[in-house]
Amino acid sequence: MRKRQHNNNDKSLPWFGLAFLSVFMLAGIAGGVAFFRDGQPGAGLMFMAMFCGISALMMFLLLYGHKQALVEQAMLQGEAPPEGIASNSKTGYLTMLALGALFLAIGAPISYMAITDELPKANYAVLLVLVFPLAGALLLWQGRNKLKQWQKIGKTPFFADPFPGNAGGQVGGYFTLQHGSFEQLPQARLSCLHVYQRGSGKNRTSQRDSLWSAECEVSRTVDGKFWLALNVPGHLPTSGEDARYSGRIEWQLSCKGELTLNKEPLEFSRQWTLPVTAGNRRCSWQPHASEVALQQQRRTAEGFNNAARQILQQVEGNTLHLTSQPGRHTGTASTLIIVGAIFSGAGVFLSYKALEETAMLWLMALIFTPLGLLTLLFGLFWLGRGLKASVSPGQVWMQRSMFGIQLYQRRAQLTTEQQLSIKQTLSSTSGEGKRTEYFRLQADIDGKTLVLAEGITGRDAAEALKLQVAEALIR
């Protein structure tokens, strides 16, 4: 087994980041004091809450990430935690609560200042600024409910077998359930993620690309343990840094199902970050061959059913027509639009106050406004985009529309099914760590890309649709 050696810097705290955030926090306090001296206590409180709240949250996440990195290093060297690997779900709920409190702390004074100044002037549009504190209250409410549900089910540590998992062998193990019982055995998903930073300065964003994923059904043994074992190709990168990729590699296992506790239905959703090294070790527990075959049949059938539910398919003669209807992902689009509207509204209001009172607010206005507008525009694009395509032997055609307005169309010759590919376009992670991936099916022809279907939720559905298009292509 490949071992990783610690160096002297591995255990040191991220002092530079902590120092920078401390300076950021002090700048917020100094700015707030300046506002107080100018006779603007409301603006001073808002300024301090914004800077100090963001700094405190970033410090917590920085220290938590450092702690998790040390735990991962120890596990990659074969030090298995006796209490098992804790799930990431509770941390996600606590982060949701912290974000809600931050939004509420910032949004409440902004709303108060805006409404008291503008509402007497009959400027009723200023009521839109209430979206900011309302979003914070919604995050607090959702985070609290999710945390209460997590506490009802209790801890579900995962015990990896083999430990660490092996790329080139298997990743597997078991967890136990403290409270409740599953209505049916849950589904598990193992993902290899490339986590890296893109852009620079204020445009710097964190990306999480899926390099590989596989699913299986969890099996319950007579001793009450819920087991799973997944074969992992040997060419995949292992946990941590890899010379072939910038950033780092994470292996995440998620499990989702429905259980009943005292006749109360509860959603079970857990996610664990597992250590994976190179090797050929396998799990001591193995599912029966007939069970594996049955799971594969179910997964394939579910993939075709999901593809049919998401993408409208019609066959006329030897032509397959595909329609990616707009508005299929209203929840995702609405979230983007709401977040974009919140940040845009805050940026516009801060710009207005900066023009009217002081230039110190320009700093936050220049951050909030472009970020909010970009998110808002992307949400509108996600909501209104539409796509029609047709595939016949040797030929493909597509037509793009936006909110029902036709924009352009393209036609090309397609000679082999190897020119078809699936590309991940977006991924989202819920507060409980559930990861949702969206894909598009495209044809790569002479250096040009023709999108045939988009907004497909789940790789299995995308693969199933690709098979159907390949069949229509070679009839």
C-alpha positions in Angstrom: 0.0 0.0 0.0 1.3 3.4 -0.9 2.1 5.5 2.2 2.1 9.3 2.5 4.6 10.9 4.8 3.9 13.9 7.0 6.1 16.9 6.9 6.5 19.6 9.5 4.0 21.9 7.8 1.2 19.3 7.7 0.1 19.9 11.3 0.6 23.7 11.3 -2.5 25.9 11.4 -3.3 28.0 8.3 -1.8 31.1 10.0 -1.8 33.2 6.9 -5.5 32.7 6.2 -6.4 33.3 9.9 -4.3 36.5 10.0 -5.9 37.8 6.8 -9.4 37.2 8.1 -8.4 38.8 11.4 -7.3 42.0 9.5 -10.6 41.8 7.5 -12.5 41.6 10.8 -10.6 44.5 12.3 -11.3 46.6 9.2 -15.0 45.9 9.7 -14.8 47.0 13.3 -12.8 50.2 12.4 -15.3 51.0 9.6 -18.2 50.5 12.0 -16.6 52.8 14.6 -16.1 55.5 11.8 -19.8 55.3 11.0 -20.7 55.7 14.7 -18.5 58.8 14.9 -20.3 60.2 11.8 -23.6 59.8 13.6 -24.7 56.7 11.6 -25.1 53.9 14.1 -27.3 51.8 11.8 -24.7 51.8 9.0 -22.0 51.1 11.6 -23.8 48.0 12.9 -24.5 46.8 9.4 -20.9 47.3 8.4 -19.5 45.5 11.4 -22.0 42.6 11.2 -21.1 42.1 7.5 -17.3 42.1 7.9 -17.2 40.3 11.3 -19.8 37.7 10.4 -18.2 36.8 7.1 -14.8 36.7 8.7 -16.0 34.5 11.6 -17.7 32.0 9.3 -14.6 31.8 7.0 -12.4 31.2 10.0 -14.6 28.4 11.2 -14.6 26.8 7.8 -10.8 27.2 7.5 -10.2 25.6 10.9 -12.7 22.8 10.2 -11.1 22.1 6.8 -7.6 22.0 8.4 -8.9 19.5 11.0 -10.4 17.3 8.3 -7.2 17.4 6.4 -5.2 16.1 9.4 -7.8 13.3 9.9 -7.5 12.4 6.3 -3.7 12.2 6.4 -3.9 9.9 9.4 -6.5 7.6 7.7 -4.4 7.5 4.5 -1.6 6.1 6.6 -3.8 3.3 7.9 -5.0 4.9 11.2 -8.6 3.8 11.3 -10.7 5.9 13.8 -12.1 3.5 16.4 -15.5 5.3 16.4 -15.7 5.1 12.6 -15.8 7.8 10.0 -18.4 10.5 10.9 -20.8 11.8 8.2 -20.5 15.3 6.9 -24.2 16.0 7.2 -24.3 17.6 10.6 -21.6 20.1 9.6 -23.7 21.0 6.5 -26.7 21.8 8.7 -24.6 23.9 11.1 -23.2 25.8 8.1 -26.7 26.4 6.9 -27.7 27.8 10.3 -24.6 30.1 10.3 -25.3 31.4 6.8 -28.9 32.1 7.8 -27.8 34.0 10.9 -25.4 36.0 8.8 -28.0 36.8 6.1 -30.4 37.9 8.8 -27.8 40.0 10.7 -26.8 41.8 7.5 -30.3 42.0 5.9 -32.2 43.3 8.9 -30.3 46.6 9.3 -30.1 47.1 5.5 -33.9 46.6 5.3 -34.5 48.9 8.2 -32.4 51.7 6.8 -33.8 51.4 3.3 -37.5 51.2 4.4 -37.3 54.0 6.9 -35.7 56.3 4.3 -37.6 55.4 1.2 -41.1 54.2 2.3 -42.2 57.7 3.4 -41.3 58.9 -0.1 -43.8 56.3 -1.6 -40.9 54.3 -3.0 -42.6 50.9 -2.6 -40.0 49.1 -4.7 -37.7 49.4 -1.6 -39.7 46.5 0.0 -37.7 44.2 -2.3 -34.8 44.5 0.1 -36.8 42.4 2.6 -35.8 39.4 0.5 -32.4 39.5 2.2 -33.6 38.9 5.8 -36.4 36.6 4.7 -33.8 34.4 3.0 -31.8 34.3 6.2 -34.9 33.3 8.2 -35.6 30.6 5.7 -32.1 29.2 6.0 -32.4 29.3 9.8 -35.7 27.5 9.7 -34.5 24.8 7.2 -31.2 24.3 9.0 -33.0 23.8 12.3 -35.5 21.3 10.9 -32.7 19.3 9.2 -30.6 19.3 12.3 -33.6 18.1 14.4 -34.2 15.3 11.9 -30.5 14.3 12.0 -30.7 14.2 15.8 -33.7 11.9 15.7 -31.9 9.3 13.6 -28.6 9.8 15.4 -25.0 9.2 14.5 -24.3 6.8 11.6 -20.5 6.4 11.5 -19.1 4.4 8.5 -16.6 1.6 9.1 -14.5 1.2 5.9 -13.5 -2.3 4.8 -10.9 -2.4 3.4 -9.3 0.5 5.2 -8.3 2.6 3.4 -10.4 1.8 0.3 -8.4 0.8 -2.8 -8.5 2.2 -6.3 -7.8 -0.9 -8.3 -9.7 -3.0 -5.7 -12.8 -2.1 -3.8 -14.2 0.6 -1.6 -16.7 -0.7 0.9 -17.7 -1.2 4.5 -20.8 -0.8 6.7 -22.8 1.5 8.9 -25.3 0.9 11.6 -28.7 2.5 12.3 -29.3 3.7 15.9 -33.0 4.6 15.5 -35.7 3.7 13.1 -36.0 1.1 10.3 -35.7 1.4 6.5 -38.9 1.0 4.5 -36.7 -0.5 1.8 -32.9 -0.8 1.5 -31.3 2.6 0.6 -29.2 3.4 -2.4 -25.5 4.3 -2.1 -23.4 6.4 -4.5 -19.5 6.6 -4.5 -18.0 9.5 -6.3 -14.4 10.5 -7.1 -14.3 14.4 -7.1 -11.7 16.8 -8.4 -11.9 19.8 -6.1 -10.0 22.9 -7.3 -10.1 26.7 -7.6 -10.9 28.5 -10.9 -10.4 32.2 -11.7 -8.6 34.8 -9.6 -9.4 37.6 -7.2 -13.1 38.2 -6.6 -13.9 35.9 -9.6 -12.3 33.0 -7.9 -14.7 30.1 -7.4 -14.5 26.5 -6.1 -15.2 23.7 -8.6 -16.1 20.1 -7.9 -16.0 18.0 -11.0 -17.0 14.3 -10.9 -14.3 12.1 -12.4 -16.2 8.8 -11.8 -19.2 7.6 -9.8 -20.9 4.3 -9.2 -24.1 3.2 -7.4 -25.3 0.2 -5.6 -28.0 -1.0 -3.2 -27.1 -1.3 0.4 -27.5 -4.8 1.9 -28.4 -5.7 5.5 -26.8 -8.6 7.3 -28.2 -10.5 10.2 -26.1 -8.6 12.8 -27.9 -5.3 11.8 -25.0 -3.9 9.7 -25.7 -2.2 6.4 -23.0 -3.3 4.0 -21.9 -2.2 0.5 -18.9 -2.9 -1.7 -18.0 -1.2 -5.0 -15.4 -2.1 -7.6 -13.1 0.8 -8.3 -11.0 1.1 -11.5 -7.2 1.3 -10.9 -6.6 4.3 -13.2 -8.5 6.7 -10.9 -6.6 9.1 -8.6 -6.4 8.5 -4.9 -7.3 10.9 -2.1 -5.4 14.1 -1.6 -3.1 15.7 -4.1 -2.4 14.1 -7.4 0.2 15.3 -10.0 -2.3 14.9 -12.8 -4.7 17.4 -11.3 -4.7 20.8 -9.7 -6.3 21.1 -6.3 -7.1 17.8 -4.6 -9.1 14.6 -5.0 -12.0 13.6 -2.7 -13.8 10.4 -2.5 -17.4 10.8 -1.2 -19.9 8.2 -0.3 -23.6 9.2 0.0 -26.5 7.1 1.0 -30.2 8.1 0.8 -33.4 6.3 1.7 -36.7 6.5 3.6 -37.1 5.2 7.2 -39.8 5.1 9.8 -39.3 6.0 13.5 -42.2 5.6 15.8 -44.5 5.6 12.8 -43.0 8.9 11.7 -41.5 8.9 8.2 -38.1 10.4 8.0 -35.7 11.0 5.1 -32.3 9.3 5.6 -29.5 11.2 3.9 -25.8 10.8 4.9 -22.5 11.5 3.3 -19.0 10.4 4.3 -15.6 11.4 2.9 -13.5 8.2 2.6 -9.8 7.7 2.3 -8.8 5.9 -0.9 -5.3 4.7 -1.8 -3.9 2.6 -4.7 -4.2 -1.2 -4.2 -6.1 -4.3 -5.0 -7.7 -5.2 -1.6 -11.3 -6.2 -1.5 -14.1 -6.0 1.1 -14.4 -9.0 3.5 -18.1 -9.0 2.8 -19.3 -9.6 -0.8 -22.9 -9.5 -2.2 -24.2 -12.6 -3.9 -23.7 -12.7 -7.7 -27.5 -12.9 -8.3 -28.0 -9.8 -6.2 -25.4 -7.8 -8.2 -27.0 -8.9 -11.5 -30.5 -7.9 -10.2 -29.2 -4.5 -9.0 -27.6 -3.8 -12.4 -30.9 -4.7 -14.2 -32.8 -2.3 -11.9 -30.3 0.5 -12.4 -30.4 0.1 -16.2 -34.2 0.1 -16.3 -34.4 3.1 -13.9 -31.9 4.9 -16.1 -34.1 4.5 -19.2 -37.2 5.4 -17.2 -35.5 8.6 -15.8 -34.4 9.6 -19.3 -37.9 9.2 -20.7 -39.4 11.3 -17.8 -36.9 14.1 -18.3 -36.4 14.3 -22.1 -39.5 14.0 -24.3 -38.8 11.4 -27.0 -40.8 10.7 -30.2 -40.0 8.4 -33.0 -41.2 9.1 -36.6 -40.0 6.6 -39.1 -36.3 6.3 -38.7 -35.9 9.7 -36.8 -35.7 10.1 -33.1 -37.0 13.5 -31.9 -35.7 14.9 -28.5 -37.2 17.8 -26.6 -35.5 19.4 -23.6 -38.4 21.5 -22.3 -37.7 24.7 -20.4 -38.7 25.0 -16.8 -37.9 21.4 -15.9 -35.6 22.4 -13.1 -37.7 25.2 -11.5 -36.2 24.6 -8.0 -32.6 25.0 -9.1 -33.4 28.0 -11.3 -35.5 29.6 -8.6 -32.7 29.2 -6.1 -30.2 30.9 -8.5 -32.7 33.7 -9.2 -33.5 34.3 -5.6 -29.8 34.3 -4.5 -29.0 36.6 -7.5 -31.8 38.9 -6.7 -30.7 39.1 -3.0 -27.1 40.0 -3.9 -28.1 42.3 -6.7 -30.6 44.2 -4.5 -28.0 44.5 -1.7 -25.4 45.8 -4.2 -27.8 48.3 -5.7 -28.9 49.6 -2.3 -25.3 49.9 -1.1 -24.4 51.8 -4.3 -27.3 54.2 -3.6 -26.2 54.7 0.0 -22.6 55.2 -1.1 -23.7 58.0 -3.5 -25.8 59.6 -0.9 -23.7 59.3 2.2 -20.2 57.9 2.0 -17.8 56.2 -0.4 -16.9 53.5 2.1 -19.9 51.4 1.0 -18.5 51.1 -2.6 -16.3 48.2 -1.5 -19.2 46.0 -0.7 -21.4 47.3 -3.6 -18.7 46.4 -6.1 -18.6 42.8 -4.7 -22.4 42.2 -4.3 -23.6 43.8 -7.6 -21.7 41.8 -10.2 -21.9 38.6 -8.3 -25.7 39.0 -7.9 -26.3 39.9 -11.5 -24.3 37.0 -12.9 -26.1 34.5 -10.6 -29.5 36.1 -11.5 -28.8 35.9 -15.3 -27.6 32.3 -15.0 -30.8 31.4 -13.1 -33.0 33.0 -15.8 -31.0 31.2 -18.5 -31.5 27.9 -16.6 -35.2 28.5 -16.3 -36.0 29.7 -19.9 -33.6 27.6 -22.1 -35.3 25.1 -24.4 -33.8 22.7 -26.9 -35.2 20.5 -29.7 -33.1 17.9 -31.6 -33.6 15.1 -34.0 -31.4 12.1 -34.9 -31.6 10.0 -38.0 -29.1 7.7 -39.6 -26.0 9.7 -40.3 -27.5 13.1 -39.4 -28.4 15.3 -36.4 -30.3 18.6 -36.1 -30.8 20.9 -33.1 -32.7 24.1 -32.4 -32.1 26.5 -29.5 -34.9 28.6 -27.9 -35.2 30.9 -24.9 -38.6 31.4 -23.2 -40.2 29.9 -26.4 -38.3 32.3 -28.7 -36.3 30.4 -31.4 -32.7 31.6 -31.5 -30.8 29.4 -33.9 -30.6 26.0 -35.4 -27.8 23.7 -36.7 -27.5 20.6 -38.8 -24.6 18.3 -39.3 -23.5 14.8 -40.5 -22.8 12.3 -37.8 -20.9 9.2 -38.9 -20.0 7.2 -35.8 -21.5 6.9 -32.3 -18.0 7.7 -30.9 -18.8 11.3 -31.7 -21.5 11.2 -29.0 -20.4 12.3 -25.5 -21.8 13.1 -22.1 -20.6 16.2 -20.3 -21.4 17.4 -16.8 -22.7 20.9 -16.9 -23.7 21.7 -13.2 -23.7 20.1 -9.8 -25.3 21.2 -6.6 -25.0 20.0 -3.0 -27.8 20.3 -0.5 -27.4 21.1 3.2 -27.4 17.4 4.0 -24.6 16.7 1.5 -26.8 15.2 -1.2 -25.0 15.8 -4.6 -27.1 16.3 -7.7 -25.3 16.3 -11.1 -26.7 17.6 -14.4 -25.5 16.4 -17.8 -25.9 17.1 -21.4 -25.7 14.8 -24.4 -23.7 16.3 -27.3 -22.3 15.5 -30.7 -18.7 16.6 -31.5 -18.4 17.2 -35.2 -15.4 18.8 -36.9 -14.4 20.8 -33.9 -18.0 22.0 -33.3 -20.4 20.9 -30.6 -24.1 20.3 -31.2 -26.1 19.8 -28.0 -28.8 17.2 -28.4 -30.3 17.1 -24.8 -29.5 19.0 -21.7 -30.4 19.3 -18.0 -30.4 15.5 -17.6 -30.3 14.7 -13.9 -28.1 11.7 -13.1 -25.4 9.9 -15.1 -27.4 6.7 -15.5 -30.2 8.6 -17.3 -27.7 10.4 -19.5 -26.0 7.1 -20.5 -29.4 5.5 -21.2 -30.3 8.4 -23.5 -26.9 8.2 -25.2 -27.6 4.5 -26.0 -31.0 5.4 -27.5 -29.4 8.1 -29.7 -26.7 5.7 -30.8 -29.3 3.2 -31.9 -31.2 5.8 -33.9 -27.9 6.9 -35.5 -26.9 3.5 -36.9 -30.4 2.1 -38.0 
